[in-house]
């Protein structure tokens, strides 16, 4: 029987230091948002290389959960037509990173992990979103029904009693061809594990 079961989720812009530049035709300004310059790993938490980080630690002995939520620093590189470069930084709120609907039974707990975080430097931009409906059992098994946007990368792991992390689900926008436009509207990707 597991005493502790951790579910870790993160959202990141993988494999690149900067997203492709966008030039405003009316001003000539070039906008480049910084990526996270990393690949899939459960060990990126607290490194500043995620857009969203969320953890739920389920304590079956004490029958309670502990939660953690964080967002990374958004960096925008602005280049003017004369070549002057300016950097802007901002950090998104964690208010939209939630754990809800916690319900305990004798051998399991069900809950919902959700995240919705915006771009602090562009408040009108669409948010990055995911939602996971989770049932975690004392024997260490986990059932998840989840949804997320097509951009950027998403990764979800589980860890039992301080052991190795096991990948539950991963999504790589570079393989699916999704762009930042995939953050608008409904969540396009759905999975079960």
RAMO-V196545 format. One record per residue. N is the residue number from 0. OMEGA is omega as a letter, one per 30 degrees, with the letter a starting at -180 (999 if undefined). D_CENTER is the distance of its C-alpha to the mean C-alpha in Angstrom with 2 decimals. Layout:
BEGIN
n:omega:d_center
N:OMEGA:D_CENTER
N:OMEGA:D_CENTER
END
This chain:
BEGIN
n:omega:d_center
0:l:28.96
1:l:25.65
2:l:25.72
3:l:22.06
4:a:19.09
5:l:15.58
6:a:12.41
7:l:9.43
8:l:5.85
9:l:3.38
10:a:2.48
11:l:6.14
12:a:9.55
13:l:11.53
14:a:15.25
15:l:16.41
16:l:17.30
17:l:17.80
18:l:17.17
19:a:20.61
20:l:22.79
21:l:23.73
22:l:27.25
23:a:28.50
24:a:31.92
25:a:33.52
26:a:32.78
27:l:32.22
28:l:29.14
29:a:26.56
30:l:22.89
31:l:20.45
32:a:16.83
33:l:15.72
34:a:13.15
35:l:11.80
36:l:14.77
37:l:13.49
38:a:13.24
39:l:11.72
40:l:12.46
41:a:11.78
42:a:13.56
43:a:11.40
44:l:10.61
45:l:12.78
46:a:13.65
47:a:12.32
48:l:10.65
49:l:6.95
50:l:6.00
51:l:3.94
52:l:5.42
53:l:7.17
54:l:10.39
55:l:13.36
56:a:16.65
57:a:19.30
58:a:22.79
59:l:25.30
60:a:28.24
61:a:27.69
62:l:26.08
63:l:23.29
64:l:19.57
65:a:17.94
66:l:14.51
67:l:12.41
68:l:9.88
69:l:9.40
70:l:8.49
71:l:9.93
72:l:13.24
73:a:13.66
74:l:16.87
75:l:19.21
76:l:22.31
77:l:25.18
78:l:28.31
79:l:31.48
80:l:34.20
81:l:36.29
82:l:33.61
83:a:32.60
84:l:29.01
85:l:27.12
86:l:23.65
87:a:21.74
88:l:18.93
89:a:16.89
90:a:14.15
91:l:12.27
92:l:13.18
93:a:11.39
94:a:13.76
95:l:11.49
96:a:9.37
97:l:12.05
98:a:13.81
99:l:16.82
100:l:19.84
101:a:20.52
102:a:23.71
103:l:25.63
104:a:28.36
105:a:30.62
106:a:28.51
107:l:24.95
108:l:22.36
109:a:20.32
110:l:17.41
111:l:14.56
112:l:10.95
113:l:9.57
114:l:7.22
115:a:8.80
116:a:8.81
117:l:11.52
118:a:13.09
119:l:15.47
120:a:17.96
121:a:18.22
122:a:18.11
123:a:19.29
124:l:16.49
125:a:14.39
126:l:11.09
127:a:7.71
128:l:7.78
129:l:7.54
130:l:10.29
131:l:11.66
132:a:15.34
133:l:16.24
134:a:19.73
135:a:20.17
136:l:23.75
137:l:25.83
138:l:26.70
139:l:23.14
140:a:22.36
141:l:19.25
142:a:19.08
143:l:15.90
144:a:15.95
145:l:12.68
146:l:11.85
147:l:9.29
148:l:10.19
149:a:11.78
150:f:10.19
151:l:8.51
152:l:7.64
153:l:5.73
154:l:7.20
155:a:8.67
156:l:11.75
157:l:14.71
158:l:17.29
159:l:20.79
160:l:23.02
161:l:21.69
162:l:22.11
163:l:20.16
164:l:16.61
165:l:16.76
166:l:14.31
167:a:13.88
168:l:12.06
169:l:10.79
170:a:10.71
171:a:12.04
172:a:12.96
173:l:15.85
174:a:17.43
175:l:17.18
176:l:18.26
177:l:15.73
178:l:15.74
179:l:14.15
180:a:16.59
181:l:14.54
182:a:12.34
183:l:15.68
184:a:17.15
185:l:16.18
186:a:13.37
187:a:15.20
188:a:13.96
189:a:15.00
190:l:15.42
191:l:17.31
192:999:17.76
END
